[in-house]
Amino acid sequence: MRTSIHAGVAAMALATAAVPVLAQWPSYPSGVPKTTDGKPDLTALAPRTPDGKPDFSGVWDLAQPGGGRGRGGARAAATPPPPPPDGPPLATFFNIGANIKDGLPLQPWAAELLNKRKSENSKDNPDAHCLPMGLMQFHEHPQPRKIIQTPKELVIIYEANYGLRQIYLDGRSLPPRDVEPWWFGYSIGHWDEDTLVVETTGYRDDVWLDVWGTPMTSAAKTVERFRRVNFGSMQIDITIDDPKAFTKPFTVRVNHRLSPDSELIEFICQDRDAPLLRWKRLGFGDDERQDTEAGPSHSGICRVFRSQGFGSVWNGGHRR
């Protein structure tokens, strides 16, 4: 019987957050401002680079309602300010359009595909096969991401599936439409006062925007507006314009919180289905495969995802 994947994702998020930090880097001062009682002051002014631009560098968690604790053990001072009444709705990990009034403006074929993916328990989600996730899945993922900012480039390292994204700030233009498509597309950024505006095109034609499977195609252009609201809060407004999949552009918001004095862990994803596919290409059947393939040893969280229908193994980093 097919079961919901919600429990599996919730278990992963819980396991990721609950494991104590024992084998990461020893504590090292990072220059986080302190309150009078010596705790990190995440409501302090946002830091700036030597050229005066907001500095997004750091390890960032998805902001959950009510604040919470980052890996460094510091409590986020508060969830970032709620959007104004006329601001964009908040996206969610499972459903990017969960808070959009009247739902996503999907083209008929895209709505049909989304319903099909949901009915199949999102079994073909790229993340379920250790492939790069879609832009919004990475933005909304419960595992953290690290931003490294230089004057000419901003790099985002995602702990989940060890994703790597490059955003160029050196004045180059977007490539032509016939460029080789990439999972993360081609991203360039420019400054609008204290907001970093990132434009991306050149996506693959099979992007999943959320766990449920909202599609995005190679016709898409996304525009992200990054703001560091204060020292501990980052706000990203994402506009998706994909006339092939949607009847009109739409904008959603994602809030992140700083996880001070912490680092990413090593995260290795192994697709359990890959050996089976290779075995079948050699002309052998499942019975013969079972006699020779013992398979690796997996943690409990990996088995949770396997049992929920994702059809793969999430083999997370281990703190020894």
Rosetta blueprint (number, residue, H / E / L):
1 M L
2 R L
3 T L
4 S L
5 I L
6 H H
7 A H
8 G H
9 V H
10 A H
11 A H
12 M H
13 A H
14 L H
15 A H
16 T H
17 A H
18 A H
19 V L
20 P L
21 V L
22 L L
23 A L
24 Q L
25 W L
26 P L
27 S L
28 Y L
29 P L
30 S L
31 G L
32 V L
33 P L
34 K E
35 T L
36 T L
37 D L
38 G L
39 K L
40 P E
41 D L
42 L L
43 T L
44 A L
45 L L
46 A L
47 P L
48 R E
49 T L
50 P L
51 D L
52 G L
53 K L
54 P E
55 D L
56 F L
57 S L
58 G E
59 V E
60 W E
61 D E
62 L E
63 A L
64 Q L
65 P L
66 G L
67 G L
68 G L
69 R E
70 G L
71 R L
72 G L
73 G L
74 A L
75 R E
76 A L
77 A L
78 A L
79 T L
80 P L
81 P L
82 P L
83 P L
84 P L
85 P L
86 D L
87 G L
88 P L
89 P L
90 L E
91 A L
92 T L
93 F L
94 F L
95 N L
96 I L
97 G L
98 A L
99 N L
100 I L
101 K L
102 D L
103 G L
104 L L
105 P L
106 L E
107 Q L
108 P H
109 W H
110 A H
111 A H
112 E H
113 L H
114 L H
115 N H
116 K H
117 R H
118 K H
119 S H
120 E L
121 N L
122 S L
123 K L
124 D L
125 N L
126 P H
127 D H
128 A H
129 H H
130 C L
131 L L
132 P L
133 M L
134 G L
135 L H
136 M H
137 Q H
138 F H
139 H H
140 E H
141 H L
142 P L
143 Q L
144 P L
145 R E
146 K E
147 I E
148 I E
149 Q E
150 T L
151 P L
152 K L
153 E E
154 L E
155 V E
156 I E
157 I E
158 Y E
159 E L
160 A H
161 N H
162 Y H
163 G E
164 L E
165 R E
166 Q E
167 I E
168 Y E
169 L L
170 D L
171 G L
172 R L
173 S L
174 L L
175 P L
176 P L
177 R L
178 D L
179 V L
180 E L
181 P L
182 W E
183 W L
184 F L
185 G L
186 Y E
187 S E
188 I E
189 G E
190 H E
191 W E
192 D E
193 E L
194 D L
195 T E
196 L E
197 V E
198 V E
199 E E
200 T E
201 T E
202 G L
203 Y E
204 R L
205 D L
206 D L
207 V E
208 W E
209 L L
210 D L
211 V L
212 W L
213 G L
214 T L
215 P E
216 M E
217 T L
218 S L
219 A L
220 A L
221 K E
222 T E
223 V E
224 E E
225 R E
226 F E
227 R E
228 R E
229 V E
230 N E
231 F L
232 G L
233 S E
234 M E
235 Q E
236 I E
237 D E
238 I E
239 T E
240 I E
241 D E
242 D L
243 P L
244 K L
245 A L
246 F E
247 T L
248 K L
249 P L
250 F E
251 T E
252 V E
253 R E
254 V E
255 N E
256 H E
257 R E
258 L E
259 S L
260 P L
261 D L
262 S L
263 E L
264 L L
265 I L
266 E L
267 F L
268 I L
269 C L
270 Q E
271 D L
272 R L
273 D H
274 A H
275 P H
276 L H
277 L H
278 R H
279 W H
280 K H
281 R H
282 L L
283 G L
284 F L
285 G L
286 D H
287 D H
288 E H
289 R H
290 Q H
291 D H
292 T H
293 E L
294 A L
295 G L
296 P L
297 S L
298 H L
299 S L
300 G H
301 I H
302 C H
303 R H
304 V H
305 F H
306 R H
307 S H
308 Q L
309 G L
310 F L
311 G L
312 S L
313 V E
314 W L
315 N L
316 G L
317 G L
318 H L
319 R L
320 R L
